[in-house]
Amino acid sequence: MKIQFVACVLLVFVFKNVESICAPNTVCRTQRGTIFQTNRLITNRERNNNRGRAWYIQANPNPSNFIMAFKNFNATVRSPVMLITYYNRTSKTVQYLYGPLGDFEIVKQNVMTIIIYVPIRSRNPPEFLMHYYSGCDILTTTQNQFVYPPTREANITNTAAKCWIIHPFNTRARERIYFSFRNVLLDHGQKVQMWDLHTSGFLGELTGVTSHHLMASESYPSQLVMVELVCVSTNCNMQKTQMAVNYYGMNHTDVNCIHNQMRCTFENGTLPQSYCNELECPALDNMLTEEYGLESNEPVSRSGAVTTNSSGMRVSKGCRGGVRYCRCPKKVNLLSFCLPKIKCPKLPICVRHCMKMKIMCASMRRLPPQFRFQILL
């Protein structure tokens, strides 16, 4: 039996910031919920009857996707947790979870009902905390775009869901994810809030109308990020709500390349100039090309390393987007592009350098090592 452990990013859009506690031996019908199992909560009657305890999760009337985020999981092989997944009335799968697994996630697709059964056959029954979320789309590519409300465009995820789970197949290789939010329009009383799913730690929020937000998130094997649309008033008009989100997954090689480009830009002499002149980061170039195309509606050819010519002009090697996009005078302070008020596509020159600095500035922010998440623009 193979258990699916994933590192993923969860983006959730709901109307209320409610996460209910699901009691044992009951039916859990909320789309978000928490199950807490510990030895201290087991009653003497349960121990004497030796029947165990179970949770029945039926959050949606139709088949939907589920993500279960376990924390501090521990169960012995003689007393495992049984996870029963019903895809319809007759089709089901059964998994047994045991061991000091700690923090992990399980994703299930097109599910009707999930049953979690905890046996009480020993002095040390299973213990864990589990948050579950349902009704979300699952995206399996390292780069994609989704929008709210949905559109009919073929290249954009087209569903009526208000939440998305980013679950690339090569999650183990992913080290950082960049998010680019565009054309965010929130009604009065609405907020887009960011959370650490496991700890429920608050990371930040967006309100009102914003044209562009860039976010950088470090990926860890057992950590999820949640972005949630919250209505804090009694009446939020969802018909006016809109946003478009692009995300870009980066592996260790990509992140290390961006770090070296930062050193070439700001730490003169720490790396050989010949190395800096030839340093190209394909993943960063791809992100720049995509972002500029979205901002300007103009296709741009790829570009690579940045060199300085005899006239003091920074030139992006191999760039074919024109002088305005590719070149930037050496006298320009690149760090000034990190200021939120600077809108790169509107600049008369240095457009690519500006967009590149926005990405680098997001990478340079220093947050606690367990989790780094920064709203930059």
N, C-alpha and C positions, 0 to 999 in steps of 0.2 A: 504494500500500500504506500502510495507516494503522496506526501503532503506538500501543498503548494505554498511556499513562503516567498513573499515578494517584498520589494522595496518600491513604494509607489507614492504618488502624490494625489491627494484627494481634494477636488474642488467641489464644494457643496453649496447649492442655492436653495434655501428654504425660507418660509415666511416667519418663523419664530425660532428663537434660540432656545429650544427646549430639548433636553435629553433626559428622558424618563428612566427611572429605575424599574427594571423588570423583575418581579418577585418570582421565586421558584414555584413550579407546578401551576403556572398560569400561562395564558396566551398573550404574547407581546405584540400589539397591533400598531405601535408607533413606528415611523420611518427611522427614527433615531432612538437608541436606547442603550442602557448600561446593565450589565450582569456582573454581580459581585459574588464570588464564591470563596468562602474561607471556613476553616474548621470551627471557628468560634460561632458561626451562624447556624450550625447544625443543631437541631433540638434533640432532646433525649428520646422523644417519640420517634423521630426519624431514625435514630441509631437503633432503637429496639425493633422497629419494623423492618429495617434493613432493605428498604425499597429504593433508596436513592432519591434524587430530586432531578427535575427536568424543567427546561424552558422551551416553550413553543413560539417561534417567531413567525408571524404571519402579517407582515407590514403592508402588503399590497394585494389588491384583489386579483391582479394579473401577474404572470412571471416577471421577475425583475432581478437586477444584479445586487449582490450583497458584498460588503467588505466587513470582516470581523477583525478588529485590532485587539490582540491579547497583550496583557502586560503582567509581568511577574508570574508567568505560568509555571506550575510545578505539579507533576502527578507521577505516581509510581507505575511501573509496568503491571503491577497486580491490581491497580485501581485507576485505569485510564479514563479519560473523558471521551465519551462517544459523541461524534458529530454526524447526525443523520440529515441528509439533504434530499428533499423531495422536489423533483422537477415537474411532476404531475402526480396524479393519484396513484399511479402504479410504478413509475420509474424513480429510483432512489439510489444514493450511494452512502456508504458507511465508512467513516474514518475513526481511528483510535489515536488519541493524542496523549503522549506520556513523555516524561523526562523533565529535567530542569530547562525548559525551552526559553524561559525569560520573555522577551518581547518579540512578537512576530505578527504577521498579517496573513489572513486567508481570504481569497477572492472567489466568489461563486457567481456564475452567470445563469440567467434565465431560471430562477428558482421560485417555487411556490411557497415552500415551508422549510424551515430549519429547526431541528430539534437538538438541543444540547442536553445530554444525560450525564449526571455525575453519580457514580456508585458510592455507596457508603458501606464498604466492606472491610475497612481497616481503620486503625487509629489515626492514620494520616491521609485523609481523603484529599482529592485535588483542590488546589487553591489558584485563583486567577482573578483578574479584573478584565472585562471585555466590553469594548464599545462597538456597537454595530451600526451600520448605515446602509440604507437600501434605496433603490430607485435611481441609481446613477449610471451614466454611460461609462464604458471602459474603453480607453484609447490605448492601443498597443504599439504605437510607433514612437520613436525618440523625438520626432518633430511633427507638429500638427497645428491646426487652428480650429477653434470652435467659437460659436457665437451665441449670444442670447439677445433677442429671440431667434429661433432657428430660421435658416434660409433654405432655399432650394438649390443653392449652388452645389455642384457635384463634388468639388474639392474641399468642402467644409462639412464637418460632422453635422448631420441633419436629423435631429430628434427633438421631441418636445420636453426632454428631461431638463431639470434645473440643476443638475450636478454631474460632474465628470470625474472619473478615476483615471489618472494617467499611469498606465501599467506597461511600460515598454518590455519587450521580451528580454533585452539584455540589461536588466536592472542592476545586476552585479557590477557591470562595467561602468555604470553611470555614476558620476561623482558630483556633478552640479547641474542644476536646471535653471535656465533663464525664462522668465515670464514677461511678455510684453502685452499690456492692456491698452486698448485703443477705444476711443469714442465711448467712454463710460458716461452713461446718463442715468442718474438715480433720482427717483422722486423724493420729495420732502419726507423725511422719516425713514429713509432707507440708508443702510450702510453696507459696504463690503468689508467684512472682517476676516482676519487671518489668524489661524490657531494652530498650535501644535496638538495634533490629534491625541497622542498618548497622554500627555500631561494636562491637556486643555489649557495650556499657557497661551495668553493673548500676545500676538505678534504685531498687530497694527490694523489700521482700517482706512477705507476710502469713503468719501462722501461727495455728494453734489455732482458736478459736471467736470470731467477731466479728459483731455485729449490723448494723453499718453502716460503710462506708468511702466517703468521697468523694474523687475524684481529679480534677485538672484538668491537661490536656495541651495545650500549644500545638502547632498543626499547621504543618508546613513541607512544601513541595512534594516533597521527596525523603527523607522520614523516616518510619519505622514504629515503633510501640510494640508490644512483645511482652509478654503476660502469660502465664505458664507455670506449670502445676501440676507440681511436681517431687517425686518420691519419693526422699528421701535415706536411707531405710532399706531393708532387704532385703525387707520385707513391708508394703505399704500397702494398707489396706482401702478400695478405691474405692466399695464399696457404701454407705459412710457419708458420702462426700464430697457436698457440696451447696453451691450458691451461686446467687444471682439478680443479674443485672447490667442496669442501665439506662444508656443513654448518650444524650447530648444534644449535637448539633453546633451551634456558634454561628458566624455570619459576622462580618465586620468591623463592621457596624452594631450587632449584638448586643453584641459585646465592648466597643465604644466606649461604648454606653449603660450597661453595667455599670460601666465605669470612671468615667463621670460620676456615677452614683449613689454610688459610693464617695467621690468628691470632695464631693458634697453632704452625705454623712454625716460625713466626718472632716475636711474642710477648709472650715471656715466662712468665707464671704465670697469664695472663689475663683470661685464661680459665682453668678449672681443668684438670690435666694431665690424669685422668681416662676418662674424656669426650673425650679428644684429641685422646687417644689410641683406642677408639672405633668409632670415627667419620668416617663415610663412605659417599661418595657422588656418588650415582649410575650414574647420568648424566655425571659427570666428568670422572668416570671410563669408561663409555661407549665411551666417546670421545677419551680417551687415548688409549683404545683398538683398536678403528677404525683407529686412526691416526698411531699407531705403525704398524698395519697390512698393511696399505697403504705404509708405508715407507720401511718395511722389507719384505713384502709379506709372513709374517708368522702369523698364528693365535695365539692369546694370550688370556688366560683365564682372567676373571675379577679379579680385585684386589681392596682392600679397604683401611682402615686406615694405617698410617705409624707408626711403633714403632721402638725403638732403643734397641738392645739386649746388653748383658753384654760386648761384644767385641767391642762396639762402632760402630756397623753396622746398618744403617737404613734399615728396612725391610718392604716391602709393604705387609700388612696382606692379606692372601688369594691369593697372586700372584703366578702364576704357569708358568711364562715366563722364568724361569732360573735365575741364579745369575746375569748375565750381565744385564738383564732387571729389575729385582725386587730389587736388593740391591745397597746400596750406603754408603761408609764410612762416619761417622759422621764428620770427619775433612774436608770434601769437602764443600766449600762455595756454597750453593745452588743458591745464587744470581748471581754467575758467569754464570749460565746457561742462564740468560737473554740476554747475549751478542749475537748480530746477528751472529757473526762468529762461534758460537758453534752449531754444527749440531748433534742433539741428537742421531739419529740412528747409527752414526759412532763411538760413544763412546765405550770404552772397558767395562765400567760399568756405573751404574747410569742412564741407558737409560730412564726408566719410570720417575724417579725423575726429570730428565732434561726436558722431555716433559710436565710434570705437572707444572714445574716452568715457562715454556714458556706461558702456559695458564694463570697462576697466574700473571705473569708480565704484560700481556695484560690487565688484570683486574685492576691492580694497577695504571695504567696511569691516571693522573688527567687532564681532559679536561673540558670545560665549562659544567655546569650541564644540559643545554638544550639538548646537544647532545655530546656523547662521541664516538669517533671512532679513533682507533690507529693501525697503521701498526707497527708490532713488529719485524718480522724477515726479 
